[in-house]
Structure formats: C-alpha cells, structure tokens
C-alpha cells in the first residue's frame, strides 16, 4: 500500500470507530465510503472484516441479553447468511467497480430515510414473518455491495425494543453478516497477506475511534451526533454513486 492509502485507511477506521462508539453503528459504510477514494472496494471489504468482527463480538456479548436476542432474531440471521453467500457466489459482483456506485446508492437511501421524521413501527407479531424477509433482502444487498444497511438498519430501528437491547441486537446480527461476508470473500479469493495484515493493523485505530466516540457521546447530544453522522454519510454516498449519473 502507498503512504496515501495507509493514511486514508487509518483515518477511515478512526472515524468509523467514533461512529461505532457513539451510536453503535456505521463502521462498514463509513470505512467503505472513505477508503473508496484511495483503495479498491474488494481490498477495503477484506481489510474491514477483522476489526468489524472484533467490535461486533464485543457489542453482541456486552449487555447480558445475548441468548434471548439471538433466539428472537435467529430467522433473520439465518436468512441473511444464506442470501449473502448465494448472491455473492452466483452473481460474483462483490467488490466490483459497479458495486461501489451501488454502495453509494444504499448509503444515500439509508441516510435520507434516517434524517426524516418518519419512523416505521413494527409489532412483535409482525416480526414473525418480517424478520426472515428482511434477512433475505439485507443479505442479498450485502452480497453485492458488502454493506448491510438497507433495509436492515431502518427496520431494526422500527422494532419494539429498548435502546440498549437494540445496540446489542445490532452487534449480534452484524456478527452473522460479517461471518457470511468473510466466507464469501474467502470463496472469491479476496484475502491476501496484505489485506489480512491491514485488517489486524486497523484494530488499533478502530478502538481509538470508539474511545473518541464514547467521549463525544457524553459531550454532544446523541441526536446532534446522529444527524452529523448521517449528513456525512449522505455526502459520501452521493460521491460514490456519481458514476451512475
């Protein structure tokens, strides 16, 4: 990697870690969005796997409700894994240049929806059939773009679930999604010694960012930080999607 790529990578993981520490989400889309300026998408996704898995395992376990939430979202987890691997293997678009633009579209859609006052509300009864459908849709999107943002994140935020359980549930789901993404990338032959070393090295700036994000969460209101994060995500998404215009 060139010096520019190293600096962009470190900056991406620090900023993404800050978002993760402040609001519990945002690591994959921010990393991919920022690193797209200097690093090929396939390499970016491969490097993202290790720090993302480490932070998501911590997020999934912390909170004391792991088994109960795992049972609640087991259908979504299973269908997302199956759809991701199927789409990635059959279509072979994971990490392609065209996928970069579609990642941008997903980021724009997600940020745009999250910035509006509109909020979907899903009952526990509806989850029985909605969870597996959302799993399929999110897994299919991640199988092409490497990002499970839409419809997964807006849906999770619409559930009847406490804020702390939501953060833990997101961690559980991301563990399964990132595990499937790792398998798809391995089948595709995306893991090189450089990518793996880069992923391990990215753990340090990621946790530095998480520490900064946790501090910022106490200094700035959660809603203010959330809006700043979403506006930044929208701008990054527009930049990435410009090739479709």
C-alpha positions in Angstrom: 0.0 0.0 0.0 1.1 3.5 -0.7 1.5 6.1 2.1 -1.7 7.8 0.9 -3.6 4.6 1.1 -2.3 3.9 4.6 -3.3 7.4 5.8 -6.7 7.1 4.2 -7.2 3.7 5.8 -6.2 4.9 9.3 -8.5 7.9 9.0 -11.4 5.8 7.8 -11.2 3.4 10.7 -10.8 6.2 13.3 -13.9 8.0 12.0 -15.9 4.7 11.7 -14.8 3.7 15.2 -16.0 7.0 16.5 -19.4 6.4 15.0 -19.5 2.9 16.4 -18.6 4.2 19.9 -21.2 7.0 19.8 -24.2 5.3 18.2 -23.4 1.6 17.8 -23.5 1.5 14.0 -21.7 2.9 11.0 -18.4 1.1 10.8 -18.8 -0.7 7.4 -20.4 2.1 5.4 -18.0 4.7 6.7 -14.9 2.6 6.1 -16.0 1.7 2.6 -17.1 5.3 1.8 -13.9 6.9 2.9 -11.5 4.2 1.6 -13.2 4.3 -1.8 -11.3 7.4 -2.5 -7.9 5.5 -2.5 -8.4 1.7 -2.1 -10.2 -0.8 -4.4 -13.5 -2.0 -2.9 -12.6 -5.7 -2.7 -9.5 -4.8 -0.7 -11.4 -2.4 1.5 -14.0 -5.0 2.4 -11.4 -7.7 3.1 -9.5 -5.3 5.5 -12.7 -4.3 7.2 -13.6 -7.9 8.3 -11.2 -8.3 11.2 -11.8 -5.0 13.1 -15.5 -5.2 12.3 -15.8 -8.8 13.7 -13.8 -7.9 16.8 -16.0 -4.8 17.6 -19.2 -6.6 16.8 -18.4 -9.6 19.0 -17.8 -7.2 21.9 -21.1 -5.4 21.1 -23.0 -8.6 20.8 -21.9 -10.0 24.1 -22.0 -6.9 26.2 -25.4 -6.3 27.8 -26.4 -9.6 29.2 -29.2 -10.4 26.8 -27.3 -12.4 24.2 -29.2 -15.7 24.2 -32.7 -14.1 24.3 -31.9 -11.7 21.5 -30.3 -14.5 19.5 -33.5 -16.5 19.7 -35.6 -13.5 18.8 -33.6 -12.8 15.6 -32.4 -16.2 14.6 -34.6 -16.4 11.5 -33.2 -13.0 10.3 -29.7 -14.1 11.0 -30.1 -17.4 9.1 -31.8 -16.0 6.0 -29.3 -13.1 5.8 -26.3 -15.5 5.8 -27.9 -17.8 3.2 -28.9 -14.9 0.9 -25.5 -13.2 1.2 -23.4 -16.2 0.3 -25.9 -17.2 -2.5 -25.9 -13.8 -4.2 -22.1 -13.3 -3.8 -21.3 -16.7 -5.3 -23.9 -16.7 -8.1 -23.5 -13.1 -9.3 -19.9 -12.5 -8.4 -20.2 -8.7 -8.1 -18.9 -8.4 -4.6 -16.0 -5.9 -4.8 -16.6 -5.0 -8.4 -16.3 -1.3 -9.6 -20.1 -1.2 -10.3 -20.7 -2.3 -6.7 -19.0 0.9 -5.5 -21.7 3.0 -7.0 -24.5 0.8 -5.6 -22.9 1.1 -2.1 -23.3 4.9 -2.6 -27.0 4.5 -3.5 -27.6 2.4 -0.4 -25.9 5.0 1.8 -27.9 7.8 0.3 -31.2 5.9 0.8 -30.3 4.9 4.3 -29.1 8.4 5.4 -32.1 10.1 3.6 -34.6 7.9 5.4 -32.9 8.2 8.8 -32.8 12.0 8.5 -36.6 12.3 8.1 -39.0 12.4 10.9 -40.8 9.4 9.6 -40.4 6.2 11.6 -41.8 2.8 10.7 -43.2 0.8 13.6 -43.2 -3.0 13.6 -45.0 -5.0 16.2 -43.6 -8.2 17.8 -46.3 -10.2 16.0 -45.2 -8.8 12.6 -41.6 -9.8 13.3 -42.5 -13.5 12.8 -42.8 -13.1 9.0 -40.9 -9.8 8.6 -37.6 -10.9 10.2 -36.8 -13.6 7.6 -37.8 -11.3 4.7 -35.6 -8.5 5.9 -32.8 -11.0 6.4 -33.1 -12.2 2.7 -33.2 -8.6 1.4 -30.3 -7.4 3.6 -28.2 -10.4 2.8 -28.7 -10.0 -0.9 -27.7 -6.4 -0.8 -24.6 -7.2 1.2 -23.7 -10.0 -1.2 -23.3 -7.4 -3.9 -22.1 -4.3 -2.0 -20.5 -5.6 1.2 -22.8 -3.3 3.2 -26.0 -4.5 5.1 -27.5 -1.0 5.6 -30.8 -1.1 3.7 -33.4 -2.4 4.7 -31.7 -3.9 7.7 -30.9 -0.7 9.8 -34.2 1.2 9.3 -36.1 -2.0 10.1 -34.2 -2.7 13.3 -34.8 0.9 14.5 -38.5 0.4 13.9 -38.9 -2.6 16.3 -40.4 -2.6 19.8 -37.0 -2.8 21.6 -35.1 -0.8 24.1 -32.2 1.4 23.1 -29.6 -0.8 24.9 -31.1 -4.1 23.5 -31.1 -2.6 20.0 -27.4 -1.9 20.2 -26.7 -5.5 21.4 -29.1 -6.9 18.7 -27.3 -5.0 16.0 -24.0 -6.5 17.2 -25.4 -10.0 17.1 -26.7 -9.5 13.6 -23.5 -7.9 12.3 -21.5 -10.9 13.6 -23.6 -13.2 11.4 -23.5 -10.9 8.4 -19.7 -10.3 8.7 -19.2 -14.0 9.1 -21.1 -14.7 5.9 -19.2 -11.9 4.2 -15.9 -13.4 5.3 -16.9 -16.7 3.8 -18.0 -15.1 0.5 -14.7 -13.2 0.3 -12.7 -16.3 1.0 -14.5 -18.2 -1.8 -13.7 -15.3 -4.1 -10.1 -15.3 -3.1 -10.1 -11.8 -1.8 -7.9 -12.4 1.3 -4.2 -11.7 0.7 -1.5 -11.4 3.3 -1.6 -7.6 2.7 -5.3 -7.4 3.3 -5.2 -9.6 6.4 -2.2 -7.6 7.9 -4.1 -4.4 7.1 -7.2 -5.7 8.9 -5.2 -6.6 12.0 -3.4 -3.2 12.0 -6.8 -1.5 11.7 -7.9 -2.8 15.1 -5.9 -0.1 16.9 -7.3 3.0 15.0 -10.8 1.5 15.2 -10.7 1.2 19.0 -9.1 4.7 19.2 -12.1 5.9 17.3 -14.5 4.0 19.6 -12.9 5.7 22.6 -13.3 9.1 20.9 -16.9 8.3 20.0 -17.8 7.3 23.6 -16.3 10.6 24.8 -18.2 12.6 22.2 -21.5 10.8 23.2 -21.2 12.4 26.6 -20.1 15.9 25.2 -22.7 16.2 22.4 -26.3 15.1 22.5 -26.9 11.7 20.8 -29.4 13.3 18.3 -26.9 16.0 17.2 -24.1 13.5 16.7 -26.5 11.2 14.8 -27.5 14.0 12.4 -23.9 15.0 11.8 -23.0 11.3 11.1 -26.0 10.9 8.7 -25.3 14.1 6.8 -21.7 13.0 6.3 -22.9 9.5 5.2 -25.2 11.2 2.7 -22.4 13.2 1.2 -20.1 10.2 1.0 -22.9 8.2 -0.7 -23.5 10.9 -3.3 -19.8 10.9 -4.1 -19.7 7.2 -4.6 -22.9 7.0 -6.6 -22.0 9.8 -9.1 -20.8 7.3 -11.7 -24.4 6.1 -12.2 -25.5 9.6 -13.3 
